[in-house]
Amino acid sequence: MAKPIEFGLVLEGEDAKEFLENDKNPVVTDEMIEMFKKAREIYERNRF
């Protein structure tokens, strides 16, 4: 029988440092907030 696929992410070096820094101090821009507002509007209009 086939083995299940295991998903994972391995970061090393600068990629790992950048990921951890972004995880500790996430940046939320005004553009991102507007995007989420628009997404919520779309969701509300299309709910069943």
C-alpha positions in Angstrom: 0.0 0.0 0.0 1.2 3.5 -0.8 2.5 5.7 2.0 0.5 8.9 2.7 2.1 12.1 1.6 3.5 14.1 4.4 3.3 17.9 3.9 6.0 20.0 5.5 8.1 23.1 5.0 11.8 23.3 5.7 13.4 26.7 5.7 17.1 27.3 6.3 19.4 30.3 6.6 18.0 33.7 5.7 14.7 32.3 4.6 14.2 30.8 8.1 15.3 34.1 9.8 12.9 36.2 7.7 10.0 33.8 8.3 10.5 33.9 12.1 10.8 37.7 12.1 7.6 38.1 10.1 5.9 35.6 12.4 6.9 37.6 15.5 6.1 41.0 14.0 3.4 40.7 11.3 2.8 43.7 9.1 -0.8 44.6 8.2 -1.1 47.3 5.5 -4.2 49.5 4.8 -4.4 47.7 1.4 -4.7 44.3 3.2 -7.4 45.6 5.5 -9.4 46.9 2.5 -8.9 43.5 0.7 -10.4 41.7 3.8 -13.3 44.1 3.9 -14.1 43.5 0.3 -13.8 39.8 0.8 -16.2 39.9 3.6 -18.7 41.9 1.5 -18.5 39.4 -1.2 -18.9 36.5 1.2 -22.0 38.2 2.8 -23.6 38.8 -0.5 -23.1 35.1 -1.6 -24.0 33.2 1.6 -26.6 30.6 1.2 
